[in-house]
Each structure stands twice: as structure tokens, then as C-alpha cells.
């Protein structure tokens, strides 16, 4: 199994940002969550709101529901709302936690964020290509419908012309005239003309 997969599963999207919970980070760094929070609070100037923010109760409850972590009972959950850290905040954490484990964990976390970013770009590119294909198909349908409409118009015009020719031929036949009677030419035609003249 890919070592980054468990980390990717702990990256959430909250307030339009990809973030990780303080408890998940603490587990990866192999420190207690309260110690991680203590270190952050002691260096709070390094963590502006686009690096770290505290979840609201609604956000936390929603996250717990989505991830099936609704355990009930005393002591099951912290009485404090969790902090979440963006990729930049996690990078800032690496300056606070200097253990070998924290350094390796940070490298893996950064790789996981990068892989997720690449995957999202691929999805976005695929969606763009699908939209282009849909637009091309729509244009082809329009062109095909226009062509068929033009063809129907031509067929109707041809049918009307054929009907007119058929009516004219029927009229000529009714009048007793052969529609393809041409003047005779050649030797016999000359003899016949001379015979009429005499």
C-alpha cells in the first residue's frame, strides 16, 4: 500500500481549503494533540488564518458525520474545537517540531498534498476536455440537423418537380402527342417530305 494514501485520506476540504486536523497531524508526528496545540499557541504569530484556523462546532460535527467518527460517551471527544492546518501551516509546523519523525512526516504530508493537487489538475483538465467534446457534439448535431433539413427541402423541391414532369407527360399523352416525338431525319425523312410536296 502507498505510504501516502493514509495521509491523503486525512486531507479534508473546509472553507474551500485543503486542510488536516490537529489530531491527525499529532498522530503523524507522534506527539500528543495538546502538545502540538501548545506549541502552535506559543508561536501563534507564525499561523495567520490562511495557515491555520479553528473549526466551528457545525464544521466539526459535519466533518465527524462525513467520516463516521460519531462516538458517544464521556471522554470520546475533546472539549475544544480542533485546529486545522493548510499546506502552508503544516510547512510552518515543521519549524516548530524538529524531531526526525516530524521531518519525515512533513515530507510525506507535502508529497500527499502535491499528489492530490496533481490529481485535481488531471480531473479539471479531463472535465475541460469533456466540455469541449460536448460542445463539439452539440455543434455536430446542429450541423447534421441543418443538413437534414436542407436535404428534406431539396427532396420536397425535387418531388414537386418530378410531379410537374409527370403531370406534363400525362397531359401530352392525353392529347395524343408522344412526348418524345422528334422530327424524322435522314434519307427516309427526305423521301416522305418529297412525297408530301408532290
C-alpha positions as CSV (number, residue, x, y, z in Angstrom):
1,X,0.0,0.0,0.0
2,X,1.2,3.5,-0.8
3,X,2.6,5.2,2.3
4,X,0.9,8.5,1.2
5,X,-2.6,7.0,0.9
6,X,-3.5,7.1,4.6
7,X,-2.3,10.7,4.7
8,X,-4.4,11.7,1.7
9,X,-7.5,10.2,3.4
10,X,-6.9,12.7,6.2
11,X,-6.9,15.8,4.0
12,X,-10.3,17.5,4.0
13,X,-11.7,20.4,2.2
14,X,-13.1,23.0,4.6
15,X,-13.9,26.6,3.7
16,X,-12.6,26.0,0.2
17,X,-9.2,25.0,1.5
18,X,-7.5,21.6,1.8
19,X,-6.6,21.1,5.5
20,X,-5.6,18.5,8.0
21,X,-6.9,18.2,11.6
22,X,-4.5,18.9,14.5
23,X,-5.2,15.4,15.9
24,X,-4.3,13.7,12.6
25,X,-1.1,15.8,12.4
26,X,-0.2,15.0,16.0
27,X,-0.6,11.3,15.3
28,X,1.7,11.5,12.3
29,X,4.3,13.5,14.3
30,X,3.9,11.0,17.2
31,X,3.1,13.8,19.7
32,X,0.0,14.4,21.8
33,X,-2.5,16.8,20.3
34,X,-2.4,19.0,23.4
35,X,1.4,19.4,23.0
36,X,1.0,20.3,19.3
37,X,-1.6,22.9,20.1
38,X,0.5,24.3,22.9
39,X,3.5,24.7,20.5
40,X,1.2,26.4,18.0
41,X,-0.3,28.8,20.6
42,X,3.2,29.7,21.8
43,X,4.0,30.7,18.2
44,X,0.6,31.9,17.1
45,X,2.2,34.8,15.1
46,X,3.5,32.2,12.6
47,X,0.0,30.9,11.9
48,X,-2.2,33.5,10.2
49,X,-5.8,32.5,9.3
50,X,-4.8,31.2,5.8
51,X,-2.3,28.8,7.5
52,X,-4.5,27.6,10.4
53,X,-8.0,28.2,11.8
54,X,-10.2,26.7,14.4
55,X,-13.3,24.8,13.2
56,X,-16.8,25.9,14.2
57,X,-18.9,23.4,16.1
58,X,-21.0,22.9,12.9
59,X,-18.0,22.3,10.8
60,X,-16.6,19.8,13.2
61,X,-20.0,18.0,13.6
62,X,-20.3,17.9,9.8
63,X,-16.8,16.5,9.4
64,X,-17.4,13.8,12.0
65,X,-20.7,12.8,10.3
66,X,-19.0,12.6,6.9
67,X,-16.2,10.4,8.3
68,X,-18.3,8.2,10.5
69,X,-16.4,9.2,13.7
70,X,-19.5,9.8,15.8
71,X,-18.7,8.1,19.0
72,X,-20.8,8.9,22.0
73,X,-19.9,8.9,25.6
74,X,-17.8,10.7,28.1
75,X,-14.2,11.3,27.1
76,X,-14.7,10.3,23.5
77,X,-14.0,13.8,22.1
78,X,-12.0,16.8,23.1
79,X,-14.0,19.6,24.7
80,X,-12.1,22.0,22.5
81,X,-12.7,22.5,18.8
82,X,-9.8,21.3,16.6
83,X,-7.4,23.5,14.7
84,X,-7.0,22.7,11.0
85,X,-3.8,23.4,9.1
86,X,-3.4,24.3,5.4
87,X,-0.4,23.1,3.5
88,X,1.4,26.4,4.4
89,X,0.5,25.9,8.1
90,X,1.9,22.4,8.0
91,X,5.1,23.6,6.5
92,X,5.3,26.2,9.3
93,X,4.8,23.4,11.9
94,X,7.9,21.7,10.6
95,X,9.9,24.7,12.0
96,X,8.4,24.0,15.5
97,X,8.6,20.3,15.6
98,X,12.2,19.3,14.8
99,X,12.2,15.6,15.6
100,X,13.3,13.2,12.9
101,X,9.8,11.7,12.9
102,X,8.2,15.1,12.4
103,X,10.6,15.9,9.5
104,X,9.8,12.6,7.7
105,X,6.1,13.0,8.4
106,X,6.2,16.6,6.9
107,X,7.9,15.3,3.8
108,X,5.2,12.7,3.3
109,X,2.4,15.2,4.0
110,X,3.9,17.6,1.4
111,X,4.1,14.8,-1.1
112,X,0.4,13.8,-0.3
113,X,-0.7,17.4,-0.8
114,X,1.2,17.6,-4.1
115,X,-0.3,14.3,-5.4
116,X,-3.8,15.5,-4.6
117,X,-3.1,18.8,-6.4
118,X,-1.9,16.9,-9.4
119,X,-4.9,14.6,-9.3
120,X,-7.2,17.6,-9.1
121,X,-5.5,19.2,-12.1
122,X,-5.9,16.0,-14.1
123,X,-9.6,15.9,-13.1
124,X,-10.0,19.6,-14.1
125,X,-8.3,19.0,-17.4
126,X,-10.4,15.9,-18.1
127,X,-13.6,18.0,-17.3
128,X,-12.4,20.7,-19.6
129,X,-11.8,18.1,-22.4
130,X,-15.3,16.6,-21.8
131,X,-16.9,20.1,-22.0
132,X,-15.1,20.6,-25.3
133,X,-16.2,17.3,-26.6
134,X,-19.8,18.0,-25.5
135,X,-19.6,21.4,-27.4
136,X,-18.3,19.7,-30.5
137,X,-21.0,17.0,-30.3
138,X,-23.7,19.7,-29.9
139,X,-22.3,21.6,-32.9
140,X,-22.2,18.3,-35.0
141,X,-25.9,17.7,-34.1
142,X,-26.8,21.2,-35.1
143,X,-24.9,20.8,-38.4
144,X,-26.4,17.4,-39.0
145,X,-30.0,18.7,-38.3
146,X,-29.3,21.7,-40.7
147,X,-28.1,19.3,-43.4
148,X,-31.1,17.0,-43.0
149,X,-33.4,20.0,-43.1
150,X,-31.7,21.2,-46.3
151,X,-31.9,17.7,-47.7
152,X,-35.6,17.5,-46.9
153,X,-36.1,20.8,-48.6
154,X,-34.3,19.6,-51.7
155,X,-36.2,16.3,-51.7
156,X,-39.5,18.2,-51.5
157,X,-38.5,20.5,-54.3
158,X,-37.3,17.5,-56.4
159,X,-40.5,15.7,-55.7
160,X,-42.6,18.7,-56.8
161,X,-40.5,19.0,-60.0
162,X,-41.0,15.3,-60.7
163,X,-44.7,15.6,-60.1
164,X,-44.9,18.5,-62.5
165,X,-43.0,16.5,-65.2
166,X,-45.3,13.5,-64.6
167,X,-48.4,15.8,-64.9
168,X,-47.0,17.3,-68.2
169,X,-46.3,13.8,-69.6
170,X,-49.8,12.7,-68.7
171,X,-51.3,15.8,-70.3
172,X,-49.3,15.2,-73.5
173,X,-50.3,11.5,-73.6
174,X,-54.0,12.6,-73.1
175,X,-53.7,14.9,-76.0
176,X,-52.3,12.1,-78.1
177,X,-48.9,13.6,-78.6
178,X,-45.9,11.4,-78.0
179,X,-43.7,13.3,-75.6
180,X,-40.6,12.1,-77.3
181,X,-41.6,12.5,-80.9
182,X,-38.8,14.1,-82.8
183,X,-38.7,15.2,-86.4
184,X,-37.6,12.5,-88.7
185,X,-34.2,12.9,-90.3
186,X,-32.2,11.1,-92.9
187,X,-33.0,9.6,-96.3
188,X,-36.5,8.3,-95.5
189,X,-37.4,11.6,-93.9
190,X,-36.4,13.4,-97.1
191,X,-38.4,10.9,-99.3
192,X,-41.5,11.4,-97.1
193,X,-41.2,15.1,-97.3
194,X,-40.9,15.0,-101.1
195,X,-43.9,12.7,-101.3
196,X,-46.0,15.2,-99.4
197,X,-44.8,18.0,-101.7
198,X,-45.8,16.2,-104.9
